[in-house]
Structure formats: structure tokens, C-alpha cells
Amino acid sequence: MEHGNTFPERPVALNTSKDPQDVQMENGQGKPTSKAPSENSKPPKSKKEKAPKVPKLPKGPTPPKTKKESAAKPSVEDPESMFKVGFLSDVYQERPVGPEGISKVTTRFPPEPNGFLHIGHSKAIAINFGFAKYHGGECYLRFDDTNPAGEKKEYDDSIEDTVRWLGFKPVKITHSSDNFDRLYALAEALIEKGGAYVCHCTKSEIVDQRGGKKGEKPRYGCSHRSRPTSESMTEFRAMRDGKYKPGEAALRMKQNLEDGNPQMWDVFAYRIPAKKKDEEEEGDEEESRENDTRENGAEAAESNEVQYAGPHYRTGDKWKIYPTYDFTHCLCDSFEGITHSLCTTEFELSRVSYDWLNNELDVYRPMQREYGRLSVSGTILSKRKIHELVKNKYVRARDDPRLYTLPALRRRGVPPGAILSFVNELGVTKAVTNIEVKRFETSVRRYLEVTVPRLMLVLDPVKVVIDNLPDDHLEMVELPFSKDPAMGSHTIPFAKIVYIERSDFREVDSPDYFRLAPGKTVGLMKAPFPITATSFEKDPSTGNITIIHATYEKPADGSAPKKPKSFIHWVASSSERHSPIKAEVRIINPLFKSDNPAAHPEGFLKDVNPDSEEIFPNAMIETGFEEIRRRAPWPAEAGEKAVADEAKTDEEHARSDASTMPGNVDADRGDSFKAAARPETCRFQGMRMGYFCVDKESSAEKLVLNRIVSLKEDTGKD
């Protein structure tokens, strides 16, 4: 199942007849309860979304309104529905392609390279790349690298990799720093025409000039606002030459202090960034842009110990001054010929200053429009807080599967198509979309249900010895990979010894219990005949059951076998068939105990769930897993398939080169852990247990699996 680089269609359940065993497996009948995670798939009751409250501002020019949003809701089955109706359709109609319009739609995705992207960014990526794709245009990936503190090449690489993983290919990768010389020249041009001045005010003075913290005072211009143009030019060049420390001087645009919009209150165009107190602590993108445009980091001037931010990761020590977001963004949009500059509503007020600056400098003016951002409750997206989680060892790294960064979701095994389908399902309006984690997982679960194969996986195994079978008994059982015949089938061994879930056995039977117990018969999924438990053995030191004895209910006279009331999954022990495959399985549970960890009175770290990860070190998986791994990625979507195909080509070349080297004993080793596809693309449904993928910590000696999401809620009898 391949998808292009727009939105994959919502998978639709296949209309096929169901084997009773399949029905029971899907319903999780007799699901394990000991240690194994609960299966909860009922989507939470949706709450009516409310548009965010906007503070009332004094009268003044406001951004022009877009056309009325269509009330039509996008169809979940249509991968391009969010571009056909509603907000984004209306935005396109404001500036369409045509004889009297534009020649080509051009958009951009402009992240700041100071950390990994998170689930909220997936909406921005989907909108900007998808909008351009749908209208036959192109999209730039532009790194907004105007703040040297915290920005690193590794984040460039990670962001580009994430965009490509989602199936999108930028027409060009650019950086704001590509235009530093051009931006500087325009800053001088703005000074020349009286549109900017150098200011030396402190943070507290600037707050007072803007009417105080609560706007209780009249606004007024600072003493530097009326300085001669030539003086501002001299001071600006002194800033450039390093004659001022961070916070001692900044270039401000001379806008309109009488305007009711704070973005017209002489926002900053250039500043001298200060070094962070903790270089390892990246700031948040929104916070960084807010601070560098409205406050200039002027608090640095009130500190006795001030250091420059240090070299820029691309331009080195060439610059001591850096343009702000409000100066850079609109101009880079103009340079690249962006037709539709799509951003979140946090920047709605900035639209006025965006247009003002482009008009002042007489350059091409793109059209900025704003949509509501995507927020997920029950988790943390702040880069600073994620750093604290890593530093305090609550999680392994910033791509820990319990986090909601996109690299973390990728490692967890969430397919890129599932993320894009989720975004499309939500639609786009100007309202902020605040979604519970459970709703996201429900969407992912539905997607995986019809796109990945099924295997049998035992988390907490206990040995079952079928006493009436010979020691060398071995028969092959055919097991379909899915309800979809196109996925094929495979054979697995059935032998005298099998392993089942420890929680699928009870020492004492009861009428409402339908799994294995002394004297009770159950079916083994797809095995020819059921088994009946006869006795069990226990470890006297722990009291744990170590062996269950059973009989194979194959009628000697060829008559019909007993019909079991339920079926359970299993894995056989067969050295001849290299079964079972042993694995460590990590069950991913919510990282936090509440839906709003940031609101905890003692800090968000106090809300961390101590059981956010359960590890089953002795899990066993059936042999069909090896074929699943060879055939990865599952599903074969654009971004992951391209990576896999490229890696396979590289591996073939490497093997070819290795085979020509004398004495090379590893050329034909066939190490399956050097598979071309990335480990997390090996995804499957573990019957009754959930959806799983291979973790990157797997090696030739140890297989590690992550649970992506649980199965749907148990509706069968227990």
C-alpha cells in the first residue's frame, strides 16, 4: 500500500468473511490480565472546541479578514479533503492560480533549528507541503536560523529527515542565514528612509513606553526614536562591528505607537543575542520568536555578566547582530516568491507588521494567513521540559517512544501515513485544536488495523507440555498475515511444547472463565485441535507456575474434535525451526498521570507516571516475524519506502564489494539486523496484545520491541 506525498487515505476495514478464531483474536477474547496492559480503544467523548480568547486591544488597523469559513466538514476517507473545503479552500480562493491571479502556488515550512519537531509541527508540515502539492505548486523547507543560541546542525538534519519521512520533498532547502547580507542591506535602507532607529533602552523602559504591563499608561516613543538618521546608521554599524554588548543596543522599526496592535509598537529588527545560561537547554520555538521580536533580550543589559551568543552554526563569527523573526520572515518569504504564507494564529497580529515592512521596503508582498495550531493534552511538547525529562532520566533520550516529538513517535512505530491521516481527520480552522492523547492513539490504531500483518507474540510465557504427543512431534500450521489476502500467509511450527501467556491459565476454574484451567479445553489459534489442561507444576520458592501439562484433543477414531469456547495465542518450541524468537518487549503507557502535567503545583516532573514503561524481558514471538522484517516497511509508504529502497541499493553495493575481498567470511552472512528498512518500519499486530515495532536498540544478540498502541477494548468474555 503506497501513498504519495500528500495525505494517505483513511484505511477502510475489509469486507471479508471472518473465521471464528479471527473474531475472538480481534476481540481479545480471554485477553491476558496479569501485567499485560489493558486494552482501551473507546474514543473519549469529544468536547466542543472553543476559539481562544483574544485580548481586547485599543482601536487601530487590524488584519483583513478572510472569507467566511465553510461549515462543511472534511471527509475522513478523502486524503485531500482539507484542501477542498473549509478554511484552506477559502484561503486559496483569495489568491488563486489563473490569468488574473498567480502563476504557481508557493509555500514554505520555516522551523527554527533549535530542537526536534513535535506532533504539533505535523499539522504545519501537512498544511504547507500539502497545500502546495494539491494546487500543483511547490514548498520550500526554510530553516529560520536567526538565533545562534541553541541552534545546531543536528537539528537541521533531524528536521529535514522528519519532513522526508512524512513523505514530502521540498523544492529547495534554504536558510534565513543565506540572506544575512541582503537582510543587513535592507536594514540600512530602512534606516536611510527613516523607518528604523537604534535604541538603547532597557527592558523595563520599553515596557513602560508601551503602556506598562497592563496597558494602564499612555504609550510614548523613547528618546532615541527622534535621533538623526545618520546617527542611527553609525550606531547600527557599531552594533555590527561588536562595539556593544548584548542588550545595550538594538535596531527598532519606526512604526505607529497609536495603533492598537502591539506588533506596530516599534518592534525590533536587529538585536545582539546573549549567550544562554545553560547551552544544553534549548528554548521553545514560539518563546524564542516572541522574545527576540518584542523584548530584544534587553534584560541582558541589566546584567553585569553578559556574553555574546557565540558562533552561528553556519556563518561562524561573521555576525555579532542578528535579524529578528519579524524582520526576517516576511522578507525571506518575499525573496522566495511565497504566495501563501501559512502560519498559526499566534502570528495573526504580526500580519500587520509583516505587510508594513514589505511595503516600506517596496518588495513583493506575500499573503499571510493563520490557522489554529494543534495541541495534544496529557503530554509535554516544550523543548525545555523535554530536556529536563532527559536530564533527570525519566526518559532515555529525546526520541524516547513515550514522548510526542516526531522522532519519538517514529521510533515508537507510528507510521507517517497515520500522522497525516490524523491531521486530515481533524481538519483546519482558525480555532486551536486541543486533542487528548487517547484520540490520537485511536486514530493510529484504526490506521494500523488494515495496514500491518498479524503475528503471535507471548509477553509473559509459561511452558505447556502436551503429554500425549511424541517428543519429536512437528507439524506446520498455516497462519494468514492479515484479513487481507494480499498480505499473504506463512507457516509456523506446532510441537509438543508450546508457550502461552501466563495470564491465560488459572489454577482454579470458574463458570465465567473461558481460558485454560485444569479440566478445561481451549483452542490454540489455527492449530488443528484444541488442548485440555490436566495438571501443573509450581516453583516452591516463588509459588509461580512453571509448567502446565495438557493433552491434545485429536480424536483417535477420526470423529469431530471438541469445540472450544475460546482460542488463545501461543508460540511453539522447535529447535529445528528456530522457534521461538526471544525478545524484550516495552509496553508504552502514558508518561504523565494527568491530562495537564504543567498544572501540577509542584512542577510537571511530579506528575510523571512511574509505570510509563513496562518491560517484558522474556517475551517470545513466532517465526513469521523474520519474513515480516524482510518485507518491511509496513505499510510501504512514500517516505519510508524511499529510505528503504536507497538503503537496499547501498547494501547490495556493499555486499558486492565485500564479496570480492579475499578472506571475507561475512559477505554472505545474511545478518537480518542489517535490514535495509529502518527498524521501526517492521510493524505488526501481536494478536490480543496490541501493535508493535522493532526498536532501534535491537541487535543481532537481542531483539527489542515497542508497543505502538493497544488493541481495541475487550468485548468478549473473560
N, C-alpha and C positions, 0 to 999 in steps of 0.2 A: 504493500500500500504506500504509494509515493505521493507526496504533496509538493506543490510548488512553493515559492517563497511569499505567498500571501497566507491566507488562513486555511488550515485543513478543515474539511467538513466534519461536523459532529458525527462520530461513529453511530450508526444505527444498528440496533440489535437484529441479528439474523433471524429470519422466519424459517426455522428448521424444526423438524420433529426432535423431541428430546428423549434420550434414554433415561429411564427412571433413576439410574445411578448418577447421571449427569445432573438431574434436577436436585437430587439430595446433596451432591457436591456443591452446586451453586448456592443452595440454601444453607449450606454449612450444617446439615443435619448431624447432630451428635458432635458438634464442634468442641474442641478442647477448651477446658476452662482453667486448668492448672497452669499458672504463669502466662499462658498464651493470651495475647491481647484480646479485648472484647471487640466484636465486630459491630460497628455502629455506622450505618450508612444513611439513616434518615436525615435528609437535609433539614437544617434548622429553619424554623418559621422566619420567613423574611420580614424585615421591618421596613416600613416606608422610609425611603431616603429623603432627607431634608437638605435643601441647599444651604451651604454655610452662611452664617450671618456676616454681613459686610458692615463695618462701622460706618456710621453716617458722617459724611465729610461736608465741609462748608461748600457753598455753591462755587462752581467753576466748570470748565470744559471737562467732559467725560468721554471715554472711548465710544465710537459709534457702535450701535447695536447691530447684531447680525439679524438675519431673517428669523421669523418665529420657528422654533424647532418643531419638527413633525412629531405628531403623537404616536406615529406608528412604531411598534417595537420590532427590532430586527429578528429575523427567523434564525433559530439556532442551527438549522440544517444548512443554511446558506453561508459559506465561508467568507463571502464578501458583503454580507447584509449591512454591516455598519457603515459601509461607504455608499450604499444605495439609498438609504432613507435616513431621516433624522438629521442630527447636528452636522455631521461631516458632509452630507449631501448638500445641505444649505450653505456651508462654507464654500464648497466648490462652485456653487452657482453664483456666488459673489464675484468670483474671478475665474470663469471657465475658459477652456481651450476653444478657440474659434476665431473667425475673421476679425471680430471686434474685441476679442479677448487676448489671451496669452497663447504663445505657440506651443508651450510644453509645461506641464506641472513639474515643479522642482521643490523638494522639501529637504529637511536636514534633521538629523538626530544629534544634538550637541551636548553630550555628557561631560562633566568635569572629571578628569582622570585622577581622582584622589581616593578611590576605593572601588570595591566591586559593585556591580549593578544589583538591584534587588527586584522583587516581584512587582513593585510599583513601576519600575522602569519598563517592564514588559509592555505596558499599555502605550507608553510613549514610542517605543520601538515599533510596535504593531501599527500604531496610527500613522507615524511619519513614513515608514517604509511602505506600509500597505496602501496608504492614500496615493502615493506616487505610482505604485505599481498598478493599482486599479485604473488610474487615469492615463496609463501609458507613459508616465514620466520617469523621473529618477530622483534618488535620495542620496545626499552626502552623509557620511559619518564624520562629524567635525568635533574634535576634542577642544573643549573650552579651557585651554591651559594657561589661564592668566593669573594664577595664584601659585607661585613656586613652592609654597609651604605645603607639604603633604602630597604633591603630585609626583607620580613616578611612572617610569616606562612600563613596569609590570602591570599597572592598571590600564594603560593603553592597550597592551597585548590582551589582557583579560577581557576588556570591553569589546574589542574587535572580534575576539574568539566567540564571545557570547552572542553578538549580533549574527555572526555566520552560523552558529549553532541553531539559532532560531529560524534559519533558512533564508536570510536576507543578504544580498550582496550590494554594498554601497557603490555608487557610480564612481566615487573617489573618496579617499580618506584624507582629511585635511586637519589642520590645527590652527587655532587662533594665532598662535605664535608665528605661523607662516607670514602673517600680515603685520608683525610688530613695527617694522619700518614704515609701512604705509599708514598704520594707525597713528604712529607718532607724528607723521607729516600732517595728517588731518587734524590732530590736536593743536598743532601750531597754527594751522589755517583757521581753526575755530577761535583761537586767541586773537589772531590778526583781525578778525571781523567783529571782535567784541563779544563773542559768545561764550567765553570761558575766562577764568581768572585763577590765580594761585592764592590759596587760603592757608593760614597758619593757625586756625582756631583749634581749641581742644574739643574733646567730645562733649563735655558739659556745656561749653559755649555754643556749640552747634545745636544741641537740644534746646537751649534757651532761645536761640534765633528762630527755631521752628515752632515756637509757641509753647514750649515746655512739654513735659512728659504726657500731660493730659490735654494739651492744646488749649490751656486756660489763658494763655497770654497772646498778645498780638505778635505776628511774625515780622521779622525785620532782617535786612541784609547786614552782613558783617562789614567791618571796616575795610577789608581787602577787596570787597566787591567793586568799589569805585576806583581802584588803583589804575594807573595808565596801562594801556595795552603793552607798551614796550617794557614796562616793569614786570608785568606778569610773564612776558616772554623770557626775560632774563632769569626770573625766578624758576620758571619751568625748566630751563636748560640747566640751571644749578641743581635742580632735583635730579635730572637725568645724569648729571656728572657726579652724583654721590655726595653733594655738599650738605645734604640734610639727612637726618636720621629718620627712621620710620615714625610717622605720626607728626613730624614737625612741619610738613608742607604737603599740600595736595592740590590737584587741579580740579576745580568745580565748574560745572556748566552754569552759565548765567541764564536762568530760565524765568519763571514767573512766580514769585513768592505769594502773590494774591490768588493763585489758582488753588482750588480746593483739593487737588490731587497731590499727595506728598511726593510723588515722583517728579513733580515740577519745582520742588523746593531746592534748586541748585544742587542736584545730586552730583556725586563725584565721577570724574572722568579718568583720572590717574591718581595712583597713590603709591606709597613706598611700603611694601609689605614687611611686617616684622616676623622674626623667627618665632615659631611656636614654642611653648614651654616644654612640650613633650613631642618630639619629632615623630614618634611612633604612633601618635594619636591623631588620626585623620579627622578632619571636620566633616560635617554633613554638607551635601551639595547646596541645599537651599539656604542653610545657615551661612555658608561661605559667601554665596552671592549676595545675600542680604547685608552682611557686614561690610563687604568691600564696596558696595554701592552707596550705602546711606550713612555709614559712620566713618569710613576711611581708615578704620583701625586707629582712630585718633586717640584712643585710650593709651596707645603706646607712648604718646608724647607726655603722659602723666606718670610714666615710669622712669626710674633712674637707670635701669639696666635694659637697654634696647639694642637688639642685634638685627641685622638685615636677614631676610628670609633665607638667604643662601642662594646658590646657583640654581637656575632653572634647568630642568632635566633635559631640555632640548637646546636652549640657547646659552647655557652656561652662565658666565658672569657678565655678559654683554650689557644687561639692563639692570638698573637699580630701581626703576619705576615700571609699573605695570598698569595696563588699562583695566578698568572695571568692567563688570558684566554689562552695565547699562551703556557704556561707550562702545564696547567690543561687539556685542551680539548683533545689534541692528546693522552695523557697518559690515560685518562679515557676511550676514545674510544678503546685504546689498552686493558685495563683491562676487558672491557665488550665484547671483541671479535667482535667489529663492523666491518663489511665487507665493507660497502659503507657509508662513512661519507659525507652526502649530506648537503651542506650549500649554502648561497648566494654568489654572485660574490664579495662582499665586502671582502671576506676572500680568494680570489684567490691567492693573493700574499703570504698569510700565509701558503699556501700548502708547500712551500719550507721549512719554519721553522718547520712546522708540521712533515714532513718527517725527517728533520735534527735531531730533538730531539729524535724521536723514534729510529733512527739509532744510535745516540750517546749513548743511554742508553741500546741498544741492546734488545728492546722489540718488540713484534708483531706490524707490521705496517698496519693499515687500509688504505683504498684507499679513499682519499678526492676528491670530485668533486663538482663543483659550478654551480648553476643555477641563472637566473635573478630573483630578488625579485619582489614582487607585490606591487605596489604603487597606491593609489587612490587619484585623484586630487579633489579639491573642499572641502576638509575636513582637519582635523588635527589629526595626529596619535601620535605625540610626547607626552610622559607621562608628561613631564614638562609643556607643554602648556595646556594639558587637566586639569592638576592641577590648572592652572591659571583660566581656564573657570569655574571650580567648585568653587574656592575660591572667584571669583568675581560674582558668582551667575548668570552666563549666562546659565548654565545648572544645573539641580538638583543634579546630582551625576555622578560618573564615568561610570555608566551604563545607563545614560540618553539616550533615544532612538534616539536622534539627533546625537550622537557620532558614531564612527566606531570602537570602541572596540568590541570584540566579545561578552562580556556580554551585551553591549548596543544593539547590533544587535539582540541578543537573546531576550532581553526584548522588543524590538520593534516588535518581532514576526517573524523575518526571520527564516525559517526552516533550520536546519543544512544541510539537503539534497540540499537546494537551494544554499548554500555557496559552498559545494563540487562540485555541478554541474557547478557552475560558474568557479571554478578553473579548472575543467576538460575542459570546453569550451575554456578557454584561452590557454591551452597547456603549455608546458615547453620548454624554450630555455635558452641560456645564456644571452639574452637581458633582460634588465629591462622592466617589463610590467607596463606601466602607464595608468590607466584606469579612465575615468570620472565616477563620481557617477551615472550619468544617465544610463550608460551602465550596471552597477551592478544592478540598480533597474529594468531595462528592463529584465534582466535575472531572477531576483526574481519574477517578475510579470508573466512571462511565466510559471515558475515553479508552482506558486500558482494557476494559472488558471485551472489546471486539478487535483489539489490535495486537495482542500478545498471546503467545501459546500457553498451554497449561502443563504443569508437571506436578509430581507428588513430592512433597517436602515434609519431613518429620522434624519438628523443632526439639522436642524433648523425648527421645526414643527409649522404648523399653522392648526387650527381646521377646519374641513369641516363637516357641518351638512347636512345630506341628508334628506331633509324635508318630502319627500313622503314615508319614511319608518317609521314604528311604533317605539316607544321608546324602546321596548324590542326586536327589531329585532336582530336575531343572526343566522348566518349560517356559516358553516365551509367550508373553501376553502383549497383544496389540493395544496401544493406547493412543487415541487421537490427540493432536496438539491443541485442538480447538473445536468448537461447534462448527467453525468454518472449514469445510473440506479442503479448501485451497491451502491451508496451513500444513496439511499432510498428517501423517501419524508416525509412530515409532514403536519398537518392541522393547519390552523390559523383561528381565528375568523374574520368575517366581520359583522360590526354593523352599526347602524345609524350614529355614529360619527367615523370619521377616521381622521388621521393626515397625511398631505403631506408636502413636502419641501416648505418653504415659497417662494423660487425662482421658483417653478413650477406654480405660479399664477401671472397673470398680470391684473392690473385694466383695462387696455385698450388693446383690441385685435388688431392684425395686420395680414395681409395675410401670412407673412412668419413665424408666430409663431404657434406652434403645441401643446402647452400645455394648461393648464386650464386658461380660461378668461371668463368674462360674456358672456353667449350665446354659449360658445364653449364646445364641448364634448371630453372627453378623457377616455381612458380605465384605470382601476386600475388593476395592474398586477395580473393576474389569477382570478380576481373577475368575477362573471358570466356576469355582464352587466356593461356598461360604466356609467359615470355620466356627467351631464351638469351643469355648474355653472350658477346660477341665480342672485345672489347678494352677497354683502359682507358688513361687519361691520368694523369700524376702531376705534382705541383708539384716542379720540380727543386731548389728551395731547401729544401724540407722533406721531400720524399720521400712526402708524403701523396697518396693517390689523390684526384683532383678530379672526374673524370668516368668513368663506366662506359658503354660502348657495348653495345647489345643489339639483338636482333631479336624481333619479335612473332610468335609461332608460330601464326598463323592460317592454316590450310591453304587454298591458293588454289582447290583443287578441291572444297572443301566436305567433305572427309573428316574423320575424327576427329582432334583435335589430339594432340600428345604429352601423355602423362600424367606430370606431375611427381611426384617423390617427396616433395616438401615445398612448403609455402607460406610466404611471408613477408609482413609488413605493409608498407605504402607510403603515400605521400601524393603526389597529382598537383600539377603546376604548371599553373595555369589562371587567367590574369588575369581572364578573363570570369566565372569562378565564384568569384573571390576566394580562390583556393586556392594555396598552403597558408596556414593561420593560424600566425603565428610566436609562439613562447612561450619564456620562460625556465622550465626545469624544475629543481626542487630535490629531489634524492633524499635522503630522511631515513634515515640509518643510526644505529646505537646511539651515544648520546652518550658512553658510557664503554667502556673496553676490558675491564673485568672485571664480574662479577656483584655485586661488593661494593666500589664505589668508596670508601666511607667507611673501608674497612680498609687503604687504601694507606698505607704507612709514612711517606710524605712529604706526605700530605694528599690529599683527594679530587680536587683540581684537577690533580694529576699523573696521574690516571687518565683524563683527558678524551681521547676519540678524536679525533685531528686530522682524520680523514676522516668525521666525523659528518654532514657535509653535502657532497654533490657537486652542482655546478651545471652544467647543460647550457644555455648561453645561446642556442643557435641551434636549439632544437627546433622541430618542425613538427607541426601537428595538422590533421586533416581537417575539412572544412566542417560535418560533422554536429554539431560542437561548439556552434555557435550555437543550434541547436534544443535541445540538452541544457541550455544555460544558460537559455534562455527558459522551459523547463519545470521548472526547479529549484523546490523541493528534491527531491533524490533520496536516499533514498526520502522520500515525503511523510508524515513522522511528526508527531505531535501538536505538540511544542514548536516545531519549525522551520516547520511549515505555518502555525501561528498567527501567527508573526512575519512570514512571507512575505505572508499574506493582509492583515495590518494594513498592511504597507509598500506593498502594491499599491494599497490603498484610498487611502493618503496620496499616493501618486504620481499616481493618477488625478485626485485633487483638485488637486494642484499643477499638473498639465498643463492641467487645465481652466481654472484661474486664469491660467496663463501664456498660454494661447491667446487670452484676452480682452484682453491687454495690447497696446497699439499698438506696432508696430515690433519685436515679439518674434520673432526669427528662429530661436530654439532650441526653440519649442514642439513642433514635430514632428520634431525631430532624431532621436528614437529611439535615444538613446545606450544601447547594451546594457550598458554598465558601470554604469548606474544601475538595474540589475535589482532587483526588489522583494526577492527572496530574498538572504540573506547570501551572500557569495562562496563560502564553504566548502561550502555546500549543493549546489553544482554538482559532483557526483561522477560518476566514470565509470571503467570499466576500460580502460586502454590495452593493447590486445592484445599479449600476450607481455611486457609491461613492468611491469604492476602496476596498482594502483588510485590514482587521482589526484583532486585537487580544486583549485579556484581559490583562490589565496592573497589575503589582504586587501590586499597591496601592489600588486595589479593595477590598471591604469588604462586609459584609452582608448588610450594610446600603447603600453602594454606589458602583455602577459598573463603572469602568474606562476602556475605550478602547483606543488603539493606532492605528493610521492608519499605516500599514506596507508600502504599496506603493499605488499609484493611479491606476486607470484603464487605459486602452489604450485610445488613442486620440479619441475624438468625431468625428465620420464621418457622423452622421445624421444631420438632420435639427434642428435648434434651435427654 
